[in-house]
Amino acid sequence: MIKNIIFDFGDIFINLNKEAPLLEMAKFGFTELTPELDSLFKEYEMGLMSSEEFLHRLQSVFTTASIQQIKAAWNSIILDFPEERLQFIELLRQENKYRLFLLSNTNDLHIEKVIASMGMERFQRFKICFEGFYLSQEIKMRKPNADIYEYVLQKNALVANETFFVDDTKENTDSAAKLGIQCWNLQVGKEDIQEISRHL
């Protein structure tokens, strides 16, 4: 019996354009995701450096771009947060049938952009729906590494097979499933979080 639900954030609630940052960075020299850039992105996502350091390290790679251009390119991934999804999670919270948690790989610049895009009032409406609101930048761990799921389970005394996890990235749901967590790998563009009752 499912008692707990852990939600991803991007492309589950807020819409993303995952190609946009790479396309924007291509305008000032990006050609491929090198191991060095991949490592830089992941370190920043795990809160291992400040936003200022991250932007300056990117600028040392893309020397023709300004800090503002790099920041705008990085944040171009963030799109809209449909009101019906916000109302959906508010209703689920009001029903009080499940313990609700958010677990997201994200970083300070993206959260700053999310708040600017949504507005602080709507962001707070969203955040208050969750018993635990876990961002990779704050807990220094990231999906799909097993330790991030173990952290949420242990911190909240959750039983894995009573816990349901929804994420749009198969690598993340596969990793959680190995721990006995029940999972839904949501197909973006074909499925919507509001259909969750079909999967529980």
Protein Blocks (a to p, Z undefined) as FASTA:
>chain_A
ZZbdcddfehplmccdfklmmmmmmmnopabdcfklmmmmmmmmnopacfklmmmmmmmm
mmmbcfklmmmmmmmmpccddfklmmmmmmmmmnomaccdddddddfklmmmmmmmnopk
lmmmmmmmpmbdcdfklnopacfbfklmmmmmmmnopafklcccddfbfklmmmmmmnop
acddddehjacfklmmmmZZ
